[in-house]
Amino acid sequence: LRSISGVEHVSGNANYLLVHLDARGPEAKTVITRCRAENIFLRDVSPMGRDLGRHVLRTAVKDGKSNALIVDALERACAFDALARRWAS
């Protein structure tokens, strides 16, 4: 996850990570929808409290291969808006 620009994760002792997306990019809901199209299932945590905001999602910690697929899908989902902004300018 560290390799994705605009993405920050919160470490913990649970089997999941909270992922904070750049507020200038897509909201968690959008990223989750894009990832689901690739059969990557993430969770929108915005309903869990206003303090988390609309740019936070949760992902499970799995085996290495599955984690790599999650990171790749997140990278594509987040980069989509950056590419669109570049094309528009």
C-alpha positions as CSV (number, residue, x, y, z in Angstrom):
1,L,0.0,0.0,0.0
2,R,2.9,2.4,0.7
3,S,3.6,2.4,-3.1
4,I,0.3,4.0,-4.0
5,S,0.4,7.8,-4.1
6,G,-2.3,9.4,-1.9
7,V,-3.0,6.3,0.2
8,E,-2.1,5.9,3.8
9,H,-2.8,2.8,6.0
10,V,-3.2,2.5,9.7
11,S,-1.4,-0.5,11.2
12,G,-3.0,-2.5,14.0
13,N,-3.3,-6.0,15.5
14,A,-6.5,-6.9,13.7
15,N,-6.8,-8.9,10.4
16,Y,-7.6,-5.8,8.5
17,L,-6.2,-2.4,7.7
18,L,-7.9,1.0,7.6
19,V,-6.9,2.8,4.4
20,H,-7.1,6.6,4.2
21,L,-7.4,7.8,0.6
22,D,-6.3,11.3,-0.5
23,A,-9.1,13.7,0.0
24,R,-8.5,15.2,-3.4
25,G,-9.1,11.8,-5.0
26,P,-12.1,9.5,-5.2
27,E,-14.2,8.7,-2.2
28,A,-14.0,5.3,-0.7
29,K,-17.4,4.4,-2.1
30,T,-16.1,5.0,-5.7
31,V,-12.9,3.1,-5.1
32,I,-14.8,0.2,-3.6
33,T,-17.2,0.1,-6.6
34,R,-14.2,0.0,-9.0
35,C,-12.5,-2.7,-7.0
36,R,-15.6,-4.8,-6.9
37,A,-15.6,-4.8,-10.7
38,E,-12.3,-6.7,-10.4
39,N,-13.7,-9.1,-7.7
40,I,-11.9,-7.3,-4.9
41,F,-14.1,-6.7,-2.0
42,L,-13.4,-3.8,0.4
43,R,-15.5,-2.2,3.0
44,D,-16.7,1.4,3.3
45,V,-16.2,2.5,6.9
46,S,-17.9,5.9,6.6
47,P,-21.1,4.6,8.2
48,M,-19.1,3.7,11.3
49,G,-18.6,7.3,12.3
50,R,-18.4,10.9,11.0
51,D,-14.8,11.2,12.2
52,L,-13.6,8.7,9.6
53,G,-15.0,10.7,6.7
54,R,-15.7,9.6,3.2
55,H,-12.2,8.7,2.1
56,V,-11.5,5.7,4.4
57,L,-12.0,2.1,3.6
58,R,-11.1,-1.2,5.2
59,T,-9.3,-4.2,3.6
60,A,-8.7,-7.6,5.0
61,V,-5.1,-8.9,5.5
62,K,-4.8,-12.1,3.5
63,D,-2.0,-14.2,2.0
64,G,0.7,-12.6,-0.1
65,K,-0.9,-13.3,-3.5
66,S,-4.3,-11.9,-2.4
67,N,-2.8,-8.9,-0.8
68,A,-0.9,-8.1,-4.1
69,L,-4.2,-8.3,-6.0
70,I,-5.8,-5.9,-3.5
71,V,-3.0,-3.4,-3.8
72,D,-3.0,-3.6,-7.6
73,A,-6.8,-3.1,-7.8
74,L,-6.6,-0.2,-5.3
75,E,-3.8,1.4,-7.3
76,R,-5.9,1.2,-10.5
77,A,-9.0,2.5,-8.8
78,C,-7.2,5.5,-7.3
79,A,-5.2,6.3,-10.5
80,F,-8.3,6.4,-12.6
81,D,-9.2,9.9,-11.4
82,A,-5.6,11.2,-11.7
83,L,-5.6,10.1,-15.4
84,A,-8.9,11.7,-16.0
85,R,-7.7,15.0,-14.6
86,R,-4.6,14.8,-16.8
87,W,-6.6,14.2,-19.9
88,A,-8.9,17.1,-19.0
89,S,-6.1,19.6,-18.8
